[in-house]
Structure formats: C-alpha cells, structure tokens
Amino acid sequence: MKRYSLYLIAVWATLAVSSCETVIDAKLDEGPEQLSVDAIITDQPGIQAIRLTRTAPYFANRPAPIASGAVVTVTDNTGKTYAFTDPDNDGTYTWQPAGKDTLGKIGRTYLLNIQYQGETYRSVSRMNRVPTVDSIIFRKEKVNPLPNAEEGYQAEFFARDPAGAPDYARIRFFRNGVLQNNPNNITVTYDGAFNGSGNTDGLLFIRPIRQSVNPEKFYAENDTVMVEIQSITAEAFYFFLELRTQLTNGGLFATPPANVPTNILNANTNGPRATGFFIASAVRSLTVRVNSETIRR
C-alpha cells in the first residue's frame, strides 16, 4: 500500500508539471512595413555610409529586408550636396570622397533627404564640437579578493568637457579592433557626466564615464584598446538613452516596451512613417596597448 501511494504521488506530480506546459501560438498584428534608417555621418576621412532597410514582423527569424532603389542625398547649410549611391543594391548607400576631402565639418548643419517608394523622408542634424581623448591607463584588478581569483586589467580614459555650452557625446570602445557593442556598452554623456548629475561644464569626465570602456572580461597584456568620443545632439542623446532602456528591458521589473523615438520624418504627414535616426558626428579617438607604459600600479 505504501509503494502504491508513492506511485500515485509520482503520477500526480508528473501530471501537475505537464499541465503547466501550455504552448501558446501568439498571433500578433504585424503592422505596416516601414523604412528603417541607420545614418551616421562624421568628419573623418574615407567612405561615409547610410544603411536603409525595412521593418520586419516581430517573430521573423531573418535579416531585415534591404531597401534598395532609394535616392539619398546629404546637403549642408552652405548648399553643398553629397550624393549617396547603392551600386551593389544591398541597402548600403555610400559617398566616396575625392582625395582628402571629408564630408563633415564641425559647426555645420546637415539635411538628409531620402526618396523611397514615392515618399520623401527628411532629417536634420548639426555637427557639434567634440572633446579629445587625452590618455588611457590600465590597472590590475581581481574579480574577487580570493587568492586564485581571475586577474586582468581595467581601463580608464581621460577627457575634459569643453567649457561654455552644453555638450552631448557618445563613448565607444574597441578591443583588438572589435567594437564592444552590447546594449550595456551604450554610453552617452552630458557635459562629461550623467544627465542632471550636477554642473560639470568644463571639467574632467566623471569616473563612471571614464571607466565605462571595459568589456565583460578583463583586458590582457598586449591587448589594443581604442576609445572613441562622438559628438551628438541633445535629441540623439535621449535617443540612445531610450534605445539602451529598450534593449535591456527584461526580468522581473521589465516595463511595457515602447517605440524608440526617431528624427526621420515623412514630408507627407499622412504617409508611412520611418524608424531610425540621423546623426552628424565629429569623432576623436585614441588607441593604446596594455603594456608597461600604460599600466599604473
């Protein structure tokens, strides 16, 4: 009788667990297909690129469809127009400089114009000043104080906010030439600090920003590290904040997802909308190696 009771309990537990496994075939409204714009132009030499795709259904397990056949131009406030072409029909529209010419100039305003499927999309961005990366240093650290804990090097860069006006910037970093591009690596600053953290105009970037250029695993000796500062507008600053929020929105305290803002507008207010963002950015960077010259004791 005892063995029989244990058997019934086991069967009941199995049925209880299996009854919780319900497959739900969610039927979500796909919504209208939209043009998606990934457009960052800089003051750096070389080819400039603008990526155009189309939005896809949420559960579509495939790359975003390309948006080919568009007419893409960028015009600055002096009247100079740069034509971006897509010779490979892969959705990447590029502009090739002549000689050492660069597209971006600090202080100029740029108008992006996209003609696609009978619609005209526009966006405006100003290229603001940008601080330089003065130096990058490394300190040896441990994961925890235990004797056999993993050791490595953590980086810290130094830069000073330009005085006299609000300055917004994005920080990017590369390890051995590879961009560290996880959602938690999206770092933006207001006057070298966090938004609303105090009056930091003209001061060194605060330490949490200076130490934001570390990957999940420590740097090792002879790693090369590049830290890059991109100037952005206030509008782009809040775009990146919301983008990071949505990309890391999960877990017990997740909030309902929301659309990330865009500055790509259809000239026809009744026409289809677009997603994405257009940014004109001045860029400054510094590359160093983890070695005896950059390690601090």
C-alpha positions in Angstrom: 0.0 0.0 0.0 2.9 2.4 0.8 4.5 1.7 -2.5 1.2 2.2 -4.3 0.7 5.6 -2.6 4.2 6.7 -3.6 3.4 5.7 -7.2 0.2 7.8 -7.2 2.0 10.8 -5.8 4.6 10.5 -8.5 2.0 10.3 -11.2 0.1 13.3 -9.8 3.3 15.3 -9.7 4.1 14.4 -13.3 0.6 15.4 -14.4 0.7 18.7 -12.5 4.0 19.7 -14.0 3.0 18.7 -17.5 -0.3 20.6 -17.2 1.7 23.8 -16.7 3.4 23.4 -20.1 0.9 25.1 -22.5 2.1 26.1 -25.9 0.7 29.4 -26.9 0.7 30.3 -30.6 0.7 34.1 -30.3 -1.0 35.9 -33.2 0.5 39.4 -33.3 -0.6 42.1 -35.7 2.4 42.7 -38.0 1.7 46.3 -38.5 2.7 48.3 -41.6 6.1 47.9 -43.1 8.3 51.0 -42.5 11.6 52.4 -43.8 14.4 52.0 -41.2 17.3 54.4 -41.4 20.8 53.9 -39.8 22.6 57.1 -40.8 25.7 58.5 -39.0 28.0 60.9 -41.0 31.3 62.1 -39.5 34.2 64.4 -40.0 36.5 61.5 -40.5 38.3 60.8 -43.9 37.1 57.9 -46.0 33.8 56.5 -47.2 30.6 57.6 -45.5 27.7 55.1 -45.4 24.0 55.1 -44.8 22.1 51.9 -44.3 18.4 51.5 -45.4 16.3 48.5 -44.5 12.6 47.8 -44.0 11.0 46.7 -40.7 10.0 43.0 -40.4 7.4 41.1 -38.3 8.5 40.6 -34.6 8.9 36.8 -34.9 10.5 36.9 -38.4 13.7 34.8 -38.0 15.6 36.5 -40.8 17.6 39.6 -41.5 15.7 42.9 -42.1 14.8 43.3 -45.8 17.0 45.8 -47.6 15.6 49.0 -49.0 17.1 49.3 -52.4 16.3 51.8 -55.2 16.2 54.9 -53.0 17.7 58.3 -53.9 19.8 59.5 -50.9 21.5 62.9 -50.6 23.0 64.9 -47.7 23.1 68.7 -48.0 24.9 71.1 -45.7 23.9 74.6 -44.7 26.4 76.1 -47.2 24.4 74.4 -50.1 26.9 71.6 -50.9 25.2 68.3 -51.7 26.6 64.9 -51.3 25.0 62.0 -53.3 25.0 58.6 -51.7 24.7 55.6 -54.1 24.0 51.9 -53.7 25.8 50.2 -56.6 25.6 46.7 -55.1 21.8 47.0 -54.4 22.4 45.8 -50.8 20.8 48.7 -49.0 24.1 50.4 -48.1 24.4 53.8 -49.7 27.9 55.3 -49.7 29.6 58.6 -50.6 33.3 58.4 -51.7 35.5 61.5 -51.0 37.7 62.9 -53.6 41.3 62.9 -52.3 41.5 64.0 -48.6 38.1 65.7 -48.6 35.8 65.0 -45.7 32.0 65.3 -45.6 31.5 66.5 -42.0 32.6 69.9 -40.7 32.1 71.0 -37.1 29.5 73.7 -36.8 27.6 72.8 -40.0 24.1 71.6 -40.2 23.2 68.7 -42.5 19.9 67.7 -44.2 19.3 64.1 -45.0 16.9 63.6 -47.9 15.6 60.1 -48.9 13.2 59.4 -51.8 11.9 55.9 -51.5 8.8 54.3 -53.0 7.2 57.6 -53.8 7.8 59.1 -50.4 10.3 61.7 -49.3 11.9 61.4 -45.9 14.0 64.1 -44.3 16.0 64.7 -41.2 18.3 67.4 -39.9 21.4 67.1 -37.6 24.1 69.6 -36.5 27.8 68.5 -36.2 28.9 69.8 -32.8 32.3 70.1 -31.2 33.9 67.1 -29.6 36.5 66.7 -26.8 39.7 64.8 -27.4 40.7 61.6 -25.6 43.8 62.7 -23.6 45.0 59.3 -22.3 44.1 55.8 -21.5 45.5 53.9 -18.5 45.1 50.4 -17.0 45.1 49.0 -13.5 45.4 45.4 -12.5 42.3 44.1 -10.8 40.8 40.8 -9.5 37.2 39.5 -9.9 37.2 39.0 -6.1 39.8 39.0 -3.3 40.3 35.2 -3.2 43.9 34.1 -3.9 43.0 32.2 -7.1 40.6 34.7 -8.5 40.7 35.8 -12.1 43.1 38.8 -12.7 43.3 41.2 -15.6 43.4 44.9 -16.4 40.7 47.5 -16.3 40.8 50.6 -18.4 40.2 54.3 -17.6 40.3 57.1 -20.2 40.6 60.8 -19.6 38.9 63.6 -21.4 37.7 67.1 -20.5 34.4 68.6 -21.4 34.7 71.8 -23.5 33.6 74.8 -21.4 30.8 77.2 -22.2 27.9 75.3 -23.7 26.0 72.0 -23.2 27.9 69.2 -24.9 26.5 65.7 -25.6 28.6 62.8 -26.6 28.6 59.1 -27.1 31.5 56.8 -25.9 32.5 53.8 -27.9 35.4 51.4 -27.4 37.2 48.7 -29.3 39.2 45.7 -28.0 41.8 44.4 -30.5 39.9 46.2 -33.3 36.4 44.8 -32.4 33.7 47.2 -31.3 32.2 46.2 -28.0 28.6 46.7 -28.9 26.4 45.0 -26.2 23.4 47.0 -25.0 25.2 47.8 -21.8 28.0 49.3 -23.7 25.8 52.2 -24.9 27.3 55.1 -23.0 26.3 58.7 -23.5 27.3 61.8 -21.6 26.0 65.3 -20.9 29.0 67.6 -20.1 31.1 64.5 -19.3 28.6 63.2 -16.8 25.1 61.7 -16.5 22.1 63.7 -17.3 21.2 66.0 -14.4 24.1 64.9 -12.2 25.3 68.5 -11.5 27.3 71.3 -13.0 30.2 69.6 -14.7 30.7 72.1 -17.6 34.4 72.3 -18.4 35.5 69.6 -16.0 37.1 66.1 -16.5 34.6 63.4 -17.4 33.3 61.8 -14.2 34.9 58.5 -13.2 32.0 56.2 -14.0 32.1 57.5 -17.6 35.9 57.2 -17.7 35.7 53.6 -16.6 32.8 52.7 -19.0 35.2 51.4 -21.6 35.6 47.9 -20.1 34.3 44.7 -21.6 32.8 41.8 -19.5 36.2 40.2 -19.3 39.3 41.9 -18.2 41.8 43.2 -20.7 45.0 41.2 -21.1 48.6 42.4 -21.6 49.3 43.4 -25.2 45.6 44.0 -26.0 45.0 47.1 -28.0 42.2 49.4 -26.8 40.7 52.3 -28.8 38.4 54.8 -27.1 36.3 56.9 -29.3 34.2 60.0 -28.5 31.4 61.0 -30.9 29.7 64.4 -30.6 25.9 64.1 -30.7 22.9 66.4 -30.4 20.6 66.6 -27.4 18.0 64.7 -29.5 20.4 61.9 -30.2 21.4 61.8 -26.5 17.9 60.9 -25.5 17.5 58.5 -28.4 20.4 56.5 -27.2 19.1 56.5 -23.6 15.8 55.1 -24.7 17.5 52.6 -27.1 19.5 51.2 -24.2 16.5 51.1 -22.0 14.5 49.1 -24.5 17.4 46.7 -25.3 18.0 45.9 -21.7 14.3 45.9 -20.7 13.7 42.5 -19.2 13.4 40.5 -16.0 11.1 40.8 -13.1 10.8 44.6 -13.2 10.5 44.9 -17.0 8.2 47.7 -18.3 6.0 47.5 -21.3 8.1 48.0 -24.5 7.8 51.4 -26.2 8.8 52.7 -29.6 12.2 54.3 -29.7 12.0 57.9 -31.0 13.1 58.9 -34.5 14.1 62.1 -36.2 13.3 60.7 -39.7 10.1 62.4 -40.9 8.0 61.9 -44.0 7.3 65.1 -45.8 3.8 63.8 -46.4 2.3 63.8 -42.8 -0.3 61.3 -43.9 2.2 58.9 -45.5 4.0 55.9 -44.0 6.3 56.7 -41.1 10.0 55.7 -40.8 12.2 54.4 -37.9 15.8 55.0 -37.1 18.0 58.1 -36.6 20.3 60.5 -38.4 23.3 61.8 -36.6 26.1 64.2 -37.8 29.1 63.5 -35.5 32.6 64.8 -35.0 34.8 61.9 -33.8 38.0 61.9 -31.8 39.8 58.7 -30.7 42.9 57.3 -29.1 44.4 53.8 -29.4 46.9 52.3 -26.9 48.3 48.9 -25.9 48.1 47.3 -22.5 51.8 47.3 -21.6 54.3 48.7 -19.1 53.9 52.3 -20.4 50.1 52.3 -19.8 49.8 50.1 -16.7 49.6 52.0 -13.4 50.4 50.3 -10.1 
